[in-house]
Amino acid sequence: METRGYWLRHQSVLPFGIDYQADIARLSKLLDLPVRVFFDIGAHTGETALSVLRNFEGAKVYSFEAHPTTFAELQKAVNDSRVKIFPFAISDRIGNATFFDYGHLATCNSLVGENQFAVRSGNPARTISVPCITLDQFCEQENVPHIDVLKIDTEGHDLSVLQGAVGTLKNRGVSFVHIEFNSMTPRQGSAGGALMPIGAMLEDAGFEFVASYPECMLTEGKFFSTSNALFVRQLARYATSKS
């Protein structure tokens, strides 16, 4: 197989940083952190929700998608009693906000008008108004006591989502955070998408970095990449308690 350009590896021995849900499943067993509640913020058309249903037996998924057309597609794609779907954005504010719709680049849609991918692509956007709520407020309203996995993919609005979730991160025992980024530090002329401010906030909240997951890479013109990062709460403390 390798002579033909293929590597065949069992999932149990894959290095961390290839499949984040497989990594969460391994850490879940190692650290005794069961995955029962999965928050999918920026659900798009249900790709994440469907994979969670396959990979985490019995897990309940909360999916959030603010764009009305995409939300309708999400409803059609995901029809399972384990998934609850909500037609609003998770943010650092409550009320209506301007949402940027990039047309055929729908995965770029965001509450951030100058997110890094939108600036890189130069694609024009139209604006719509969407309802927003903070994660803290949502968890209070819905009486959610604990979030096992908090996945955030909001195209540059990710840090703002965390800023609206300070109480949740502190008091609800979030085990894992999986979050998108485009660069290590903020880039001039664009908003959001930088890992360093996200990492600093999560480390202050008691999380540790596990691995990064490259998603796409553009090499024509100015180099650009989209990746995700996985964090776990107090990995060292859990590991010590198990030894």
C-alpha positions in Angstrom: 0.0 0.0 0.0 2.7 2.5 0.9 4.6 1.9 -2.3 1.4 3.2 -4.1 1.1 6.3 -1.9 -1.3 5.0 0.7 -0.9 4.6 4.4 -3.2 2.2 6.2 -3.5 2.8 10.0 -6.0 1.6 12.5 -7.9 4.6 14.0 -6.7 3.6 17.5 -3.1 4.4 16.6 -3.5 7.5 14.5 -1.6 10.5 15.8 -3.6 13.3 17.4 -4.5 16.0 14.9 -6.1 14.1 12.1 -9.7 13.4 13.3 -10.9 15.6 16.1 -13.9 13.5 17.0 -11.7 10.4 17.1 -9.4 12.3 19.4 -12.2 13.4 21.7 -13.4 9.8 21.8 -9.9 8.6 22.9 -9.5 11.3 25.5 -13.0 10.6 26.7 -12.1 7.1 27.6 -8.6 7.9 28.9 -9.8 10.7 31.1 -13.3 9.4 32.0 -15.0 12.3 30.3 -18.1 10.9 28.6 -19.6 12.7 25.7 -23.3 13.1 26.3 -24.0 16.8 25.3 -22.5 18.2 22.2 -23.0 21.9 21.2 -22.7 22.5 17.5 -22.4 26.3 17.0 -22.3 27.2 13.4 -24.1 24.0 12.3 -24.4 24.8 8.6 -26.3 21.9 7.0 -25.7 19.3 9.6 -22.4 17.8 8.7 -21.2 17.9 12.3 -24.4 16.8 13.9 -24.7 13.7 11.6 -21.1 12.7 12.4 -21.7 13.1 16.2 -24.7 10.8 15.9 -22.5 8.2 14.3 -19.5 8.6 16.6 -21.0 9.2 20.0 -23.8 6.7 20.9 -26.5 8.4 22.9 -25.0 11.9 22.7 -27.5 14.8 22.5 -26.7 17.5 20.0 -27.7 21.2 20.2 -27.3 22.7 16.7 -27.3 26.5 16.0 -27.6 28.0 12.6 -28.6 31.6 12.1 -28.9 31.9 8.3 -32.6 31.2 7.4 -31.9 29.3 4.1 -29.1 27.2 5.6 -31.3 26.5 8.7 -34.0 25.2 6.4 -31.5 22.8 4.8 -30.3 21.8 8.2 -33.8 20.9 9.2 -34.1 18.7 6.1 -30.8 17.0 6.6 -31.1 16.2 10.3 -34.1 14.4 11.5 -33.3 12.7 14.7 -34.7 12.9 18.2 -31.2 13.3 19.6 -30.7 16.6 17.8 -32.3 19.9 18.8 -32.0 22.7 16.2 -32.2 26.4 16.9 -32.5 29.3 14.3 -30.3 31.9 15.9 -26.7 32.9 16.4 -24.6 32.3 19.5 -22.7 35.6 20.2 -21.6 38.0 22.9 -24.8 39.9 22.7 -28.6 39.4 22.9 -31.0 40.8 20.3 -30.8 41.2 16.5 -27.5 41.7 14.8 -26.2 42.3 11.2 -25.3 39.0 9.5 -23.2 38.9 6.3 -24.3 36.6 3.6 -21.7 35.7 1.0 -23.9 34.0 -1.5 -22.2 31.0 -3.1 -19.5 31.1 -0.4 -22.1 30.2 2.2 -19.5 28.7 4.5 -18.2 32.2 4.9 -21.4 33.6 6.3 -20.8 35.4 9.5 -21.6 38.0 12.1 -18.2 39.4 11.2 -18.2 41.6 8.1 -14.4 41.4 7.5 -13.6 37.8 8.6 -10.3 36.6 7.2 -11.7 34.3 4.5 -14.1 36.9 3.2 -11.3 39.4 2.9 -9.1 36.8 1.2 -11.8 35.9 -1.3 -13.0 39.4 -2.0 -16.5 38.1 -2.4 -19.2 40.8 -1.8 -21.8 40.2 0.8 -25.4 41.2 1.4 -26.7 41.8 4.9 -29.6 40.4 6.8 -30.7 40.7 10.4 -30.6 37.6 12.6 -31.4 37.0 16.3 -28.6 36.4 18.7 -28.2 35.0 22.2 -25.2 34.4 24.4 -24.4 30.8 25.4 -24.7 31.8 29.1 -28.2 33.0 28.5 -29.2 30.0 26.4 -28.0 27.5 29.0 -29.8 29.4 31.7 -33.1 29.4 29.7 -32.8 25.8 28.6 -31.5 24.6 32.0 -28.4 22.9 30.5 -26.2 21.8 33.4 -23.2 20.6 31.4 -21.6 20.7 28.0 -19.2 17.9 27.1 -18.1 19.2 23.7 -18.4 22.9 22.6 -17.7 23.1 18.9 -17.5 26.6 17.4 -17.3 27.4 13.7 -18.6 30.9 13.2 -16.2 32.4 10.6 -14.3 34.9 12.7 -16.9 35.4 15.4 -15.5 32.5 17.5 -13.8 34.7 20.2 -17.0 36.6 20.7 -18.9 33.3 21.2 -16.5 32.5 24.0 -16.9 36.0 25.5 -20.6 35.3 25.7 -19.9 32.0 27.4 -17.7 33.0 30.4 -20.2 31.7 32.9 -20.7 28.5 31.0 -17.0 27.8 30.7 -16.5 28.5 34.4 -19.6 26.9 35.9 -20.9 24.2 33.6 -17.9 22.0 33.4 -17.3 22.1 29.6 -14.9 19.2 28.9 -13.8 19.9 25.3 -13.7 23.0 23.0 -13.2 22.6 19.2 -12.8 25.9 17.5 -11.9 27.3 14.1 -9.0 29.7 13.3 -7.1 31.2 10.3 -4.0 32.7 11.8 -2.0 32.7 15.0 -2.3 36.5 15.6 -4.9 39.0 14.4 -4.4 40.2 10.8 -4.6 43.8 9.8 -7.6 44.6 7.7 -9.7 41.7 8.9 -11.5 40.7 12.1 -11.4 37.6 14.1 -9.9 34.2 13.2 -6.8 34.4 15.3 -5.9 31.6 17.6 -3.7 33.4 20.2 -6.5 35.5 21.8 -8.7 32.4 21.8 -6.0 30.2 23.3 -5.3 32.8 26.0 -8.9 33.0 27.0 -9.3 29.2 27.1 -6.1 28.7 29.1 -7.3 31.3 31.6 -10.5 29.3 31.9 -8.6 26.1 32.7 -8.2 24.5 29.3 -5.1 23.0 27.6 -4.3 22.8 23.9 -4.4 19.3 22.5 -4.0 19.5 18.7 -4.7 21.4 15.5 -6.6 20.2 12.4 -5.9 21.7 9.0 -9.0 22.0 7.0 -8.2 23.9 3.8 -5.2 25.7 2.3 -4.9 28.2 -0.5 -1.5 28.6 -2.0 -2.3 30.8 -5.1 -1.6 34.4 -4.3 -1.3 35.2 -0.6 -1.1 32.0 1.5 -4.2 31.3 3.5 -5.3 28.4 5.6 -8.3 27.4 7.8 -7.7 25.1 10.7 -9.4 24.0 13.9 -8.0 23.6 17.4 -9.0 21.2 20.2 -8.7 22.1 23.9 -9.4 19.9 26.9 -10.2 21.1 30.4 -7.2 20.6 32.8 -5.7 17.6 31.0 -2.8 17.4 33.5 -5.1 17.4 36.5 -7.2 14.6 35.1 -4.2 12.5 34.0 -2.7 12.9 37.5 -5.9 11.8 39.2 -6.0 8.7 37.1 -2.4 7.6 37.8 
